[in-house]
Amino acid sequence: MLQHHMKYGVLAILLGALLTVTIERNALWRDDGTIWADSLAKTRKARGYNELGLHLLAIGNSEGAYRTFAHSLALNAYQPTVYINLGIALERLNRIPEAISAYERAIRFQPDDPAPYYNAGILYYNVLHDRQKALSYLLKAKDIDPREPDVHQYLGRIYQEAGNMEAARTEIELYRYLNQ
């Protein structure tokens, strides 16, 4: 009988310990920020900083995202995607020349990725109002990936503003078709 009670006592202690660990892990998995912060506390990897930076961008902490992406790049400078993410953070901080430099760096590292061309094109269009530069970047993005609807939308706008209605119609039709 005593063995029977001891067995239940050991099981209760074990169950209590497992429950405590589960509660602690659930708190950790509350959101991406806590997950990546925990990961970085255990191992300082460039990817972890990028992922934490993406979380910070998503919650509107552009300054924190900028610092986190910069830390990731300090650990590994060859990360074209992180340069794109850094460019987005810099745009949100209204540090436009630095954002363009970040996109250009991503292009140098990975010239066959349409994302930095697209981001630079949109920046030139929306913020700097330089339609020629926007057009050149967006055409390059289109050459790399003609299936991206937003590229066609912006090209349509640029052509329409320039008075090239035929090209504008073609791009807007492509935008609508691809956006379905």
C-alpha positions in Angstrom: 0.0 0.0 0.0 2.8 2.4 0.8 4.4 1.7 -2.6 1.1 2.5 -4.2 1.0 5.9 -2.5 4.7 6.6 -3.3 4.0 5.8 -6.9 1.2 8.4 -7.0 3.3 10.9 -5.2 6.1 10.6 -7.7 3.6 10.8 -10.5 2.1 14.0 -9.0 5.5 15.6 -8.7 6.4 14.7 -12.2 3.0 16.0 -13.5 3.5 19.2 -11.6 7.0 19.7 -13.1 5.7 19.0 -16.6 2.8 21.4 -16.0 5.3 24.1 -14.9 7.5 23.6 -17.9 4.4 23.7 -20.2 3.2 27.0 -18.7 6.7 28.6 -19.1 6.9 27.4 -22.8 3.4 28.7 -23.5 4.4 32.2 -22.2 7.5 32.0 -24.5 5.4 31.1 -27.6 3.0 34.1 -27.0 4.2 35.8 -30.2 7.1 35.8 -32.7 9.0 38.4 -30.7 9.2 36.3 -27.6 10.1 33.2 -29.6 13.0 35.0 -31.5 14.2 36.8 -28.4 14.5 33.4 -26.6 16.2 31.9 -29.6 18.7 34.8 -29.6 19.3 34.5 -25.9 20.5 30.9 -26.6 22.3 31.4 -29.9 23.3 34.6 -31.6 22.6 33.8 -35.2 22.0 36.3 -38.1 18.7 34.6 -39.0 17.3 35.1 -35.6 18.0 38.8 -35.7 16.3 39.0 -39.1 13.2 37.2 -37.8 13.1 39.4 -34.7 13.5 42.5 -36.9 10.5 41.3 -39.1 8.4 41.0 -35.9 9.4 44.5 -34.8 8.5 45.9 -38.2 5.1 44.1 -38.0 4.3 45.7 -34.7 5.5 49.2 -35.9 8.8 49.4 -34.1 10.8 50.6 -37.1 13.8 51.9 -35.0 14.1 48.5 -33.2 13.8 46.7 -36.5 16.5 48.9 -38.0 18.9 48.1 -35.2 18.1 44.4 -35.3 18.6 44.1 -39.0 21.9 46.0 -38.7 23.0 43.5 -36.0 22.1 40.6 -38.3 24.2 42.2 -41.1 27.1 42.7 -38.7 27.1 39.0 -38.2 26.7 38.1 -41.9 27.0 40.9 -44.5 25.9 38.6 -47.3 22.1 38.6 -46.7 20.2 40.2 -49.6 16.8 39.6 -48.0 18.0 41.4 -44.8 19.1 44.4 -46.9 15.6 44.5 -48.3 14.1 44.4 -44.8 16.6 47.0 -43.6 15.5 49.2 -46.5 11.8 48.9 -45.5 12.7 49.9 -41.9 14.8 52.8 -43.2 11.9 54.0 -45.4 9.6 53.9 -42.4 12.1 56.0 -40.5 12.2 58.5 -43.4 15.8 57.8 -44.0 15.3 57.6 -47.8 18.9 57.7 -49.1 19.9 54.9 -46.7 16.9 52.9 -47.8 17.9 53.2 -51.5 21.4 52.2 -50.5 20.1 49.1 -48.7 18.0 48.1 -51.8 21.0 48.7 -54.1 23.1 46.4 -51.9 20.5 43.7 -52.1 20.5 44.1 -55.9 24.3 43.8 -56.0 24.2 40.6 -53.9 21.2 39.0 -55.7 20.5 40.7 -59.1 17.9 38.1 -60.1 15.5 39.0 -57.1 12.7 41.3 -58.2 11.9 42.5 -54.6 14.6 45.2 -54.2 13.9 46.6 -57.7 10.2 46.7 -56.8 10.8 48.3 -53.4 13.2 50.9 -54.9 10.8 51.6 -57.7 7.9 52.2 -55.3 10.1 54.4 -53.2 11.1 56.5 -56.2 7.5 56.7 -57.3 5.7 57.5 -54.0 8.3 59.4 -52.0 10.8 60.9 -54.4 8.3 61.4 -57.2 11.0 60.5 -59.8 9.0 58.7 -62.4 12.0 57.9 -64.7 13.9 56.1 -61.9 10.7 54.4 -60.7 10.1 53.2 -64.3 13.6 51.8 -64.7 13.4 49.8 -61.4 9.9 48.6 -62.0 10.7 47.5 -65.6 13.6 45.5 -64.2 11.3 43.9 -61.6 8.9 43.1 -64.4 11.6 41.5 -66.5 12.6 39.2 -63.6 9.1 38.3 -62.5 6.3 39.4 -64.9 3.6 37.7 -62.7 3.8 40.3 -59.8 0.5 42.3 -60.1 1.7 45.4 -58.2 4.5 46.0 -60.6 2.0 46.3 -63.4 -0.3 48.5 -61.4 2.6 51.0 -60.9 3.7 50.8 -64.5 0.2 51.5 -65.5 0.2 54.6 -63.4 3.5 55.8 -64.7 2.4 55.3 -68.3 -0.9 57.0 -67.7 0.8 60.0 -66.2 3.1 60.2 -69.2 0.1 60.1 -71.5 0.9 56.6 -73.0 -2.6 55.4 -72.7 -2.1 52.2 -74.7 0.8 51.0 -72.5 -1.2 52.1 -69.4 -4.2 50.0 -70.4 -2.1 47.0 -71.1 -0.4 47.2 -67.7 -3.7 47.8 -65.8 -5.3 44.8 -67.6 -2.3 42.7 -66.6 -2.6 43.9 -63.0 -6.3 43.0 -62.9 -5.7 39.6 -64.5 -2.8 38.7 -62.2 -4.6 40.1 -59.1 -7.5 37.7 -59.4 
